[in-house]
């Protein structure tokens, strides 16, 4: 049995496919993004956390853009440990990526929490490294 959210999403996709046949690929992608965002417009809040050594910058999904093309934000030279809470929408995935470089060995760790529960966690180390935490939207589950 489909949930009402799944049914709305499926219905929006069928309606969109029926109307997209005369569109270019970029117009179709744009229409799909808008349909997905409209069909699943619920918001959710996550907290990103980054720790480590030699972190140059942190890139993260801050809530802008569309569900399938989220706008990434960048913080350079962030003081560690770094923590930020953001509000995301619909099926937009939560993601944070610290990038580090240190000749004595860089280390990074990232974590994403939703309602107090860790939904993604990653560590990495080396001369130059990146840790990428990406989590499926809890709304999509």
NUZA-187160 format. One record per atom (N, C-alpha, C): residue number from 0; residue in three letters; atom name; x, y, z. Coordinates in nm, 2 decimals, always signed. Each point is the difference from the previous one (the first is absolute). Layout:
BEGIN
R  nr rest atom      X      Y      Z
R NUM  Ala   CA      X      Y      Z
...
END
This chain:
BEGIN
R  nr rest atom      X      Y      Z
R   0  Unk    N  +0.08  -0.12  +0.00
R   0  Unk   CA  -0.08  +0.12  +0.00
R   0  Unk    C  +0.09  +0.12  +0.00
R   1  Unk    N  -0.03  +0.10  -0.09
R   1  Unk   CA  +0.08  +0.12  -0.01
R   1  Unk    C  -0.04  +0.10  +0.11
R   2  Unk    N  +0.11  +0.07  +0.06
R   2  Unk   CA  -0.03  +0.10  +0.09
R   2  Unk    C  -0.05  +0.12  -0.08
R   3  Unk    N  -0.07  +0.10  +0.07
R   3  Unk   CA  -0.05  +0.11  -0.08
R   3  Unk    C  +0.11  +0.08  -0.06
R   4  Unk    N  +0.12  +0.01  +0.06
R   4  Unk   CA  +0.11  +0.07  -0.05
R   4  Unk    C  +0.05  -0.07  -0.13
R   5  Unk    N  +0.01  -0.13  +0.01
R   5  Unk   CA  +0.04  -0.08  -0.12
R   5  Unk    C  -0.10  +0.01  -0.11
R   6  Unk    N  -0.12  +0.00  +0.03
R   6  Unk   CA  -0.11  +0.01  -0.10
R   6  Unk    C  +0.01  +0.14  -0.07
R   7  Unk    N  +0.02  +0.10  +0.08
R   7  Unk   CA  +0.01  +0.14  -0.05
R   7  Unk    C  +0.12  +0.01  -0.10
R   8  Unk    N  +0.11  -0.06  +0.05
R   8  Unk   CA  +0.12  +0.01  -0.08
R   8  Unk    C  -0.02  -0.08  -0.13
R   9  Unk    N  -0.06  -0.11  +0.00
R   9  Unk   CA  -0.02  -0.08  -0.12
R   9  Unk    C  -0.10  +0.07  -0.09
R  10  Unk    N  -0.10  +0.06  +0.05
R  10  Unk   CA  -0.10  +0.07  -0.08
R  10  Unk    C  +0.06  +0.12  -0.06
R  11  Unk    N  +0.09  +0.07  +0.07
R  11  Unk   CA  +0.06  +0.12  -0.06
R  11  Unk    C  +0.09  -0.05  -0.11
R  12  Unk    N  +0.07  -0.11  +0.01
R  12  Unk   CA  +0.09  -0.05  -0.10
R  12  Unk    C  -0.07  -0.04  -0.12
R  13  Unk    N  -0.12  -0.07  +0.01
R  13  Unk   CA  -0.08  -0.04  -0.11
R  13  Unk    C  -0.05  +0.12  -0.08
R  14  Unk    N  -0.05  +0.10  +0.08
R  14  Unk   CA  -0.05  +0.12  -0.06
R  14  Unk    C  +0.11  +0.08  -0.07
R  15  Unk    N  +0.11  +0.00  +0.06
R  15  Unk   CA  +0.12  +0.07  -0.07
R  15  Unk    C  +0.04  -0.07  -0.12
R  16  Unk    N  +0.01  -0.13  +0.00
R  16  Unk   CA  +0.04  -0.07  -0.12
R  16  Unk    C  -0.10  +0.02  -0.12
R  17  Unk    N  -0.12  +0.01  +0.03
R  17  Unk   CA  -0.10  +0.02  -0.10
R  17  Unk    C  +0.01  +0.14  -0.06
R  18  Unk    N  +0.05  +0.10  +0.07
R  18  Unk   CA  +0.01  +0.13  -0.05
R  18  Unk    C  +0.14  +0.04  -0.05
R  19  Unk    N  +0.10  -0.09  +0.01
R  19  Unk   CA  +0.14  +0.03  -0.03
R  19  Unk    C  +0.04  -0.04  -0.14
R  20  Unk    N  -0.08  -0.07  -0.07
R  20  Unk   CA  +0.04  -0.06  -0.12
R  20  Unk    C  +0.05  +0.10  -0.11
R  21  Unk    N  -0.05  +0.12  +0.01
R  21  Unk   CA  +0.04  +0.10  -0.10
R  21  Unk    C  +0.11  +0.09  +0.05
R  22  Unk    N  +0.06  -0.02  +0.11
R  22  Unk   CA  +0.10  +0.08  +0.06
R  22  Unk    C  +0.14  -0.04  -0.03
R  23  Unk    N  +0.10  +0.09  +0.01
R  23  Unk   CA  +0.14  -0.04  -0.02
R  23  Unk    C  +0.04  -0.07  +0.13
R  24  Unk    N  +0.12  -0.06  +0.00
R  24  Unk   CA  +0.05  -0.07  +0.11
R  24  Unk    C  +0.02  +0.09  +0.13
R  25  Unk    N  +0.05  +0.12  -0.02
R  25  Unk   CA  +0.02  +0.09  +0.11
R  25  Unk    C  -0.13  +0.05  +0.05
R  26  Unk    N  -0.10  +0.03  -0.08
R  26  Unk   CA  -0.13  +0.04  +0.04
R  26  Unk    C  -0.07  -0.11  +0.08
R  27  Unk    N  +0.02  -0.13  -0.05
R  27  Unk   CA  -0.06  -0.11  +0.07
R  27  Unk    C  +0.06  -0.02  +0.14
R  28  Unk    N  +0.14  +0.01  +0.01
R  28  Unk   CA  +0.06  -0.01  +0.13
R  28  Unk    C  -0.05  +0.11  +0.09
R  29  Unk    N  -0.01  +0.12  -0.05
R  29  Unk   CA  -0.05  +0.11  +0.09
R  29  Unk    C  -0.15  -0.03  +0.04
R  30  Unk    N  -0.08  -0.05  -0.09
R  30  Unk   CA  -0.14  -0.03  +0.04
R  30  Unk    C  +0.00  -0.12  +0.10
R  31  Unk    N  +0.08  -0.10  -0.02
R  31  Unk   CA  +0.01  -0.11  +0.10
R  31  Unk    C  +0.04  +0.05  +0.13
R  32  Unk    N  +0.10  +0.09  +0.01
R  32  Unk   CA  +0.05  +0.05  +0.13
R  32  Unk    C  -0.12  +0.08  +0.07
R  33  Unk    N  -0.07  +0.08  -0.08
R  33  Unk   CA  -0.11  +0.08  +0.06
R  33  Unk    C  -0.11  -0.10  +0.05
R  34  Unk    N  -0.03  -0.10  -0.08
R  34  Unk   CA  -0.10  -0.09  +0.04
R  34  Unk    C  +0.03  -0.08  +0.13
R  35  Unk    N  +0.13  -0.04  +0.00
R  35  Unk   CA  +0.05  -0.08  +0.12
R  35  Unk    C  -0.01  +0.10  +0.12
R  36  Unk    N  +0.05  +0.12  -0.01
R  36  Unk   CA  +0.00  +0.09  +0.11
R  36  Unk    C  -0.14  +0.03  +0.05
R  37  Unk    N  -0.09  +0.02  -0.10
R  37  Unk   CA  -0.14  +0.03  +0.04
R  37  Unk    C  -0.07  -0.12  +0.06
R  38  Unk    N  +0.03  -0.12  -0.05
R  38  Unk   CA  -0.07  -0.12  +0.05
R  38  Unk    C  +0.05  -0.04  +0.14
R  39  Unk    N  +0.13  +0.03  +0.03
R  39  Unk   CA  +0.06  -0.03  +0.13
R  39  Unk    C  +0.06  +0.13  +0.05
R  40  Unk    N  -0.08  +0.08  +0.05
R  40  Unk   CA  +0.04  +0.14  +0.05
R  40  Unk    C  +0.02  +0.00  +0.15
R  41  Unk    N  +0.00  -0.11  +0.07
R  41  Unk   CA  +0.02  +0.00  +0.14
R  41  Unk    C  +0.14  +0.04  +0.03
R  42  Unk    N  +0.03  +0.06  +0.11
R  42  Unk   CA  +0.14  +0.04  +0.04
R  42  Unk    C  +0.04  -0.09  +0.11
R  43  Unk    N  +0.13  -0.01  +0.02
R  43  Unk   CA  +0.06  -0.08  +0.11
R  43  Unk    C  +0.14  +0.07  +0.03
R  44  Unk    N  +0.04  -0.02  +0.13
R  44  Unk   CA  +0.12  +0.07  +0.05
R  44  Unk    C  +0.10  -0.10  +0.03
R  45  Unk    N  +0.13  +0.02  -0.04
R  45  Unk   CA  +0.11  -0.08  +0.03
R  45  Unk    C  +0.11  +0.09  +0.06
R  46  Unk    N  +0.09  -0.07  +0.07
R  46  Unk   CA  +0.12  +0.07  +0.06
R  46  Unk    C  +0.12  -0.07  -0.06
R  47  Unk    N  +0.09  +0.08  -0.06
R  47  Unk   CA  +0.13  -0.04  -0.05
R  47  Unk    C  +0.10  +0.02  +0.11
R  48  Unk    N  +0.10  -0.09  +0.01
R  48  Unk   CA  +0.11  +0.01  +0.09
R  48  Unk    C  +0.12  -0.04  -0.07
R  49  Unk    N  +0.11  +0.08  +0.02
R  49  Unk   CA  +0.13  -0.03  -0.06
R  49  Unk    C  +0.11  +0.02  +0.10
R  50  Unk    N  +0.09  -0.10  +0.01
R  50  Unk   CA  +0.12  +0.01  +0.09
R  50  Unk    C  +0.11  -0.05  -0.09
R  51  Unk    N  +0.13  +0.02  +0.05
R  51  Unk   CA  +0.11  -0.04  -0.07
R  51  Unk    C  +0.12  +0.09  +0.02
R  52  Unk    N  +0.09  -0.01  -0.10
R  52  Unk   CA  +0.13  +0.07  +0.00
R  52  Unk    C  +0.03  +0.04  -0.14
R  53  Unk    N  +0.03  +0.12  -0.02
R  53  Unk   CA  +0.04  +0.05  -0.14
R  53  Unk    C  -0.11  +0.03  -0.09
R  54  Unk    N  -0.12  +0.02  +0.05
R  54  Unk   CA  -0.12  +0.02  -0.08
R  54  Unk    C  +0.01  +0.13  -0.07
R  55  Unk    N  +0.00  +0.00  -0.13
R  55  Unk   CA  +0.01  +0.12  -0.08
R  55  Unk    C  -0.14  +0.07  -0.02
R  56  Unk    N  -0.09  -0.08  -0.04
R  56  Unk   CA  -0.14  +0.05  -0.01
R  56  Unk    C  -0.10  -0.11  +0.02
R  57  Unk    N  -0.13  +0.04  +0.02
R  57  Unk   CA  -0.11  -0.09  +0.02
R  57  Unk    C  -0.11  +0.04  -0.10
R  58  Unk    N  -0.04  -0.09  -0.08
R  58  Unk   CA  -0.11  +0.02  -0.10
R  58  Unk    C  -0.12  -0.08  +0.05
R  59  Unk    N  -0.12  +0.07  +0.00
R  59  Unk   CA  -0.12  -0.07  +0.05
R  59  Unk    C  -0.13  +0.05  -0.07
R  60  Unk    N  -0.10  -0.09  +0.00
R  60  Unk   CA  -0.13  +0.04  -0.05
R  60  Unk    C  -0.07  +0.09  +0.10
R  61  Unk    N  -0.02  +0.12  -0.03
R  61  Unk   CA  -0.06  +0.10  +0.09
R  61  Unk    C  -0.15  +0.02  -0.01
R  62  Unk    N  -0.06  -0.06  -0.09
R  62  Unk   CA  -0.15  +0.01  -0.02
R  62  Unk    C  -0.04  +0.07  -0.12
R  63  Unk    N  +0.08  +0.06  -0.07
R  63  Unk   CA  -0.03  +0.07  -0.13
R  63  Unk    C  +0.00  -0.10  -0.11
R  64  Unk    N  -0.05  +0.05  -0.12
R  64  Unk   CA  +0.00  -0.08  -0.12
R  64  Unk    C  -0.13  -0.09  +0.00
R  65  Unk    N  +0.01  -0.11  -0.08
R  65  Unk   CA  -0.11  -0.09  -0.01
R  65  Unk    C  +0.03  -0.13  +0.06
R  66  Unk    N  -0.10  -0.09  +0.01
R  66  Unk   CA  +0.03  -0.13  +0.06
R  66  Unk    C  +0.10  -0.08  -0.08
R  67  Unk    N  +0.00  +0.01  -0.13
R  67  Unk   CA  +0.10  -0.08  -0.08
R  67  Unk    C  +0.12  +0.08  -0.03
R  68  Unk    N  +0.01  +0.13  +0.03
R  68  Unk   CA  +0.12  +0.08  -0.02
R  68  Unk    C  +0.01  +0.10  +0.11
R  69  Unk    N  +0.04  -0.05  +0.12
R  69  Unk   CA  +0.01  +0.09  +0.12
R  69  Unk    C  +0.12  +0.10  -0.02
R  70  Unk    N  -0.02  +0.12  +0.05
R  70  Unk   CA  +0.10  +0.10  +0.00
R  70  Unk    C  +0.10  -0.03  +0.11
R  71  Unk    N  +0.13  -0.01  -0.03
R  71  Unk   CA  +0.10  -0.03  +0.10
R  71  Unk    C  +0.06  +0.13  +0.05
R  72  Unk    N  +0.02  +0.01  +0.13
R  72  Unk   CA  +0.07  +0.11  +0.06
R  72  Unk    C  +0.14  -0.04  +0.05
R  73  Unk    N  +0.09  +0.10  +0.01
R  73  Unk   CA  +0.13  -0.03  +0.04
R  73  Unk    C  +0.05  +0.09  +0.11
R  74  Unk    N  +0.06  -0.06  +0.10
R  74  Unk   CA  +0.06  +0.08  +0.11
R  74  Unk    C  +0.15  -0.03  +0.00
R  75  Unk    N  +0.08  +0.10  -0.02
R  75  Unk   CA  +0.15  -0.01  +0.00
R  75  Unk    C  +0.06  +0.03  +0.13
R  76  Unk    N  +0.10  -0.07  +0.05
R  76  Unk   CA  +0.07  +0.02  +0.12
R  76  Unk    C  -0.09  +0.00  +0.12
R  77  Unk    N  -0.10  -0.09  +0.01
R  77  Unk   CA  -0.09  -0.02  +0.11
R  77  Unk    C  +0.08  -0.04  +0.12
R  78  Unk    N  -0.04  +0.05  +0.12
R  78  Unk   CA  +0.06  -0.04  +0.13
R  78  Unk    C  -0.06  -0.14  +0.03
R  79  Unk    N  +0.09  -0.09  +0.04
R  79  Unk   CA  -0.05  -0.13  +0.03
R  79  Unk    C  -0.01  -0.02  +0.15
R  80  Unk    N  -0.09  -0.08  +0.06
R  80  Unk   CA  -0.10  -0.07  -0.07
R  80  Unk    C  -0.11  +0.10  -0.06
R  81  Unk    N  -0.05  -0.03  -0.12
R  81  Unk   CA  -0.10  +0.08  -0.07
R  81  Unk    C  -0.13  -0.07  +0.01
R  82  Unk    N  -0.11  +0.08  +0.02
R  82  Unk   CA  -0.13  -0.05  +0.01
R  82  Unk    C  -0.10  +0.10  -0.07
R  83  Unk    N  -0.09  -0.05  -0.08
R  83  Unk   CA  -0.10  +0.08  -0.06
R  83  Unk    C  -0.13  -0.08  -0.02
R  84  Unk    N  -0.11  +0.07  +0.04
R  84  Unk   CA  -0.14  -0.06  -0.02
R  84  Unk    C  -0.06  +0.07  -0.12
R  85  Unk    N  -0.06  -0.08  -0.09
R  85  Unk   CA  -0.06  +0.06  -0.12
R  85  Unk    C  -0.14  -0.06  -0.02
R  86  Unk    N  -0.08  +0.07  -0.07
R  86  Unk   CA  -0.14  -0.06  -0.04
R  86  Unk    C  +0.01  -0.03  -0.14
R  87  Unk    N  -0.03  -0.13  -0.03
R  87  Unk   CA  -0.01  -0.05  -0.14
R  87  Unk    C  -0.14  -0.03  -0.04
R  88  Unk    N  -0.03  -0.01  -0.12
R  88  Unk   CA  -0.14  -0.02  -0.05
R  88  Unk    C  -0.01  -0.12  -0.09
R  89  Unk    N  -0.12  -0.07  +0.02
R  89  Unk   CA  -0.03  -0.11  -0.08
R  89  Unk    C  +0.09  -0.11  +0.00
R  90  Unk    N  +0.04  -0.05  -0.12
R  90  Unk   CA  +0.09  -0.11  -0.01
R  90  Unk    C  +0.15  +0.04  -0.01
R  91  Unk    N  +0.02  +0.13  +0.02
R  91  Unk   CA  +0.14  +0.05  -0.01
R  91  Unk    C  +0.09  -0.08  +0.10
R  92  Unk    N  +0.11  -0.05  -0.05
R  92  Unk   CA  +0.08  -0.08  +0.10
R  92  Unk    C  +0.09  +0.10  +0.08
R  93  Unk    N  +0.02  -0.05  +0.13
R  93  Unk   CA  +0.09  +0.07  +0.09
R  93  Unk    C  +0.14  -0.03  -0.04
R  94  Unk    N  +0.09  +0.09  -0.02
R  94  Unk   CA  +0.14  -0.03  -0.03
R  94  Unk    C  +0.10  +0.10  +0.05
R  95  Unk    N  +0.11  -0.05  +0.05
R  95  Unk   CA  +0.11  +0.09  +0.05
R  95  Unk    C  +0.13  -0.07  -0.04
R  96  Unk    N  +0.10  +0.09  -0.05
R  96  Unk   CA  +0.12  -0.06  -0.04
R  96  Unk    C  +0.12  +0.09  +0.04
R  97  Unk    N  +0.07  -0.04  +0.11
R  97  Unk   CA  +0.12  +0.08  +0.04
R  97  Unk    C  +0.12  -0.05  -0.09
R  98  Unk    N  +0.08  +0.10  -0.04
R  98  Unk   CA  +0.12  -0.03  -0.08
R  98  Unk    C  +0.12  +0.05  +0.07
R  99  Unk    N  +0.10  -0.09  +0.02
R  99  Unk   CA  +0.12  +0.04  +0.08
R  99  Unk    C  +0.13  -0.04  -0.07
R 100  Unk    N  +0.10  +0.08  +0.03
R 100  Unk   CA  +0.14  -0.03  -0.04
R 100  Unk    C  +0.09  +0.04  +0.11
R 101  Unk    N  +0.10  -0.09  +0.03
R 101  Unk   CA  +0.10  +0.03  +0.10
R 101  Unk    C  +0.12  -0.09  -0.02
R 102  Unk    N  +0.12  +0.05  -0.01
R 102  Unk   CA  +0.12  -0.08  -0.03
R 102  Unk    C  +0.03  -0.10  +0.10
R 103  Unk    N  -0.05  +0.02  +0.13
R 103  Unk   CA  +0.02  -0.09  +0.10
R 103  Unk    C  -0.11  -0.10  +0.01
R 104  Unk    N  -0.10  +0.01  -0.08
R 104  Unk   CA  -0.12  -0.09  -0.01
R 104  Unk    C  -0.12  +0.07  +0.04
R 105  Unk    N  -0.09  +0.01  -0.10
R 105  Unk   CA  -0.13  +0.06  +0.03
R 105  Unk    C  -0.10  -0.10  +0.05
R 106  Unk    N  -0.10  +0.04  +0.08
R 106  Unk   CA  -0.10  -0.09  +0.05
R 106  Unk    C  -0.13  +0.08  +0.00
R 107  Unk    N  -0.10  -0.07  -0.05
R 107  Unk   CA  -0.14  +0.06  +0.00
R 107  Unk    C  -0.10  -0.10  +0.05
R 108  Unk    N  -0.10  +0.05  +0.06
R 108  Unk   CA  -0.12  -0.08  +0.04
R 108  Unk    C  -0.12  +0.08  -0.01
R 109  Unk    N  -0.11  -0.05  -0.06
R 109  Unk   CA  -0.12  +0.07  -0.02
R 109  Unk    C  -0.12  -0.09  +0.05
R 110  Unk    N  -0.10  +0.07  +0.05
R 110  Unk   CA  -0.12  -0.07  +0.05
R 110  Unk    C  -0.12  +0.08  -0.03
R 111  Unk    N  -0.11  -0.06  -0.04
R 111  Unk   CA  -0.13  +0.06  -0.02
R 111  Unk    C  -0.10  -0.06  +0.10
R 112  Unk    N  -0.07  +0.08  +0.08
R 112  Unk   CA  -0.10  -0.05  +0.09
R 112  Unk    C  -0.14  +0.06  -0.04
R 113  Unk    N  -0.10  -0.08  +0.03
R 113  Unk   CA  -0.14  +0.03  -0.03
R 113  Unk    C  -0.07  -0.04  +0.12
R 114  Unk    N  -0.07  +0.09  +0.07
R 114  Unk   CA  -0.07  -0.02  +0.12
R 114  Unk    C  +0.08  -0.08  +0.10
R 115  Unk    N  +0.13  +0.04  +0.02
R 115  Unk   CA  +0.09  -0.06  +0.10
R 115  Unk    C  +0.06  -0.13  -0.04
R 116  Unk    N  -0.04  -0.05  -0.12
R 116  Unk   CA  +0.06  -0.13  -0.05
R 116  Unk    C  +0.10  +0.02  -0.11
R 117  Unk    N  +0.11  -0.07  +0.01
R 117  Unk   CA  +0.10  +0.01  -0.11
R 117  Unk    C  -0.05  -0.07  -0.12
R 118  Unk    N  -0.01  +0.07  -0.11
R 118  Unk   CA  -0.05  -0.06  -0.13
R 118  Unk    C  +0.11  -0.02  -0.10
R 119  Unk    N  +0.12  +0.06  +0.02
R 119  Unk   CA  +0.12  -0.02  -0.08
R 119  Unk    C  +0.12  +0.04  +0.07
R 120  Unk    N  +0.11  -0.07  -0.02
R 120  Unk   CA  +0.12  +0.02  +0.07
R 120  Unk    C  +0.12  -0.05  -0.08
R 121  Unk    N  +0.11  +0.08  -0.01
R 121  Unk   CA  +0.11  -0.04  -0.08
R 121  Unk    C  +0.13  +0.05  +0.06
R 122  Unk    N  +0.11  -0.07  -0.02
R 122  Unk   CA  +0.13  +0.05  +0.04
R 122  Unk    C  +0.10  -0.02  -0.11
R 123  Unk    N  +0.11  +0.08  -0.01
R 123  Unk   CA  +0.10  -0.02  -0.10
R 123  Unk    C  +0.13  +0.06  +0.05
R 124  Unk    N  +0.11  -0.05  -0.05
R 124  Unk   CA  +0.13  +0.06  +0.04
R 124  Unk    C  +0.10  -0.02  -0.12
R 125  Unk    N  +0.11  +0.08  +0.00
R 125  Unk   CA  +0.10  +0.00  -0.10
R 125  Unk    C  +0.06  +0.14  -0.02
R 126  Unk    N  +0.09  +0.01  -0.09
R 126  Unk   CA  +0.06  +0.13  -0.03
R 126  Unk    C  -0.10  +0.10  -0.04
R 127  Unk    N  -0.09  -0.04  -0.09
R 127  Unk   CA  -0.11  +0.08  -0.05
R 127  Unk    C  -0.12  -0.10  +0.00
R 128  Unk    N  -0.11  +0.05  +0.06
R 128  Unk   CA  -0.11  -0.09  +0.01
R 128  Unk    C  -0.13  +0.07  +0.00
R 129  Unk    N  -0.11  -0.07  -0.02
R 129  Unk   CA  -0.14  +0.05  +0.01
R 129  Unk    C  -0.08  -0.10  +0.07
R 130  Unk    N  -0.09  +0.04  +0.08
R 130  Unk   CA  -0.10  -0.09  +0.06
R 130  Unk    C  -0.13  +0.04  -0.05
R 131  Unk    N  -0.08  -0.09  -0.05
R 131  Unk   CA  -0.13  +0.04  -0.05
R 131  Unk    C  -0.11  -0.07  +0.07
R 132  Unk    N  -0.09  +0.07  +0.06
R 132  Unk   CA  -0.12  -0.05  +0.07
R 132  Unk    C  -0.12  +0.04  -0.09
R 133  Unk    N  -0.07  -0.10  -0.04
R 133  Unk   CA  -0.12  +0.02  -0.08
R 133  Unk    C  -0.11  -0.09  +0.06
R 134  Unk    N  -0.12  +0.06  +0.02
R 134  Unk   CA  -0.11  -0.08  +0.06
R 134  Unk    C  -0.12  +0.02  -0.09
R 135  Unk    N  -0.08  -0.10  -0.02
R 135  Unk   CA  -0.12  +0.01  -0.07
R 135  Unk    C  -0.10  +0.07  +0.09
R 136  Unk    N  -0.08  +0.09  -0.06
R 136  Unk   CA  -0.10  +0.07  +0.07
R 136  Unk    C  -0.09  -0.09  +0.08
R 137  Unk    N  -0.02  +0.03  +0.13
R 137  Unk   CA  -0.09  -0.09  +0.08
R 137  Unk    C  -0.14  +0.01  -0.05
R 138  Unk    N  -0.03  +0.10  -0.07
R 138  Unk   CA  -0.14  +0.02  -0.06
R 138  Unk    C  -0.02  -0.10  -0.11
R 139  Unk    N  +0.11  -0.05  -0.07
R 139  Unk   CA  -0.02  -0.09  -0.11
R 139  Unk    C  -0.02  -0.14  +0.06
R 140  Unk    N  +0.03  -0.03  +0.12
R 140  Unk   CA  -0.01  -0.13  +0.06
R 140  Unk    C  -0.14  -0.03  +0.04
END
